[in-house]
Amino acid sequence: MNDKTALGLDANVGAMLCYMPLCGISLIYSIIVLVTDKTNKTVRFHAFQSLLLTAAYVVGIIAVAAVGGVLVGATGSGILGSLVGLIYGAVILGFIVLMILGCVKAYQNSDYKLPVIGDMADKWSN
């Protein structure tokens, strides 16, 4: 593992920034890492894993909104609408928790792999 990223940051700090769930920092920094840093496998792994997690989050939010919208629109049920809102909130909360977990694990120099997307990120980061 290299001690520094292509941008001059310590590798663990660079990996942590890939997961920073504030104002799109994770998305922007992960893309920058993938474009500029071709040698640091650890930081590239965390960048790919963060991007895949973000993509899964977007797909999950769209799926919940679409299915929930159809179900609530078809039934007109307020209870069903509340249930969809709870599921929507759970998806958002799960994403934030996983991003914070990624921040902590990356800062500790741990190659923590999330189920399914971790293996994909590992394969793509080579």
Secondary structure, DSSP 8 states (H G I E B T S, - for coil): --SB-TTS-BHHHHHHHTT--STTHHHHHHHHHHHH-SS-HHHHHHHHHHHHHHHHHHHHHHHHHHHHHHHHHHH--HHHHHHHHHHHHHHHHHHHHHHHHHHHHHHTT-----TTHHHHHHHHT-
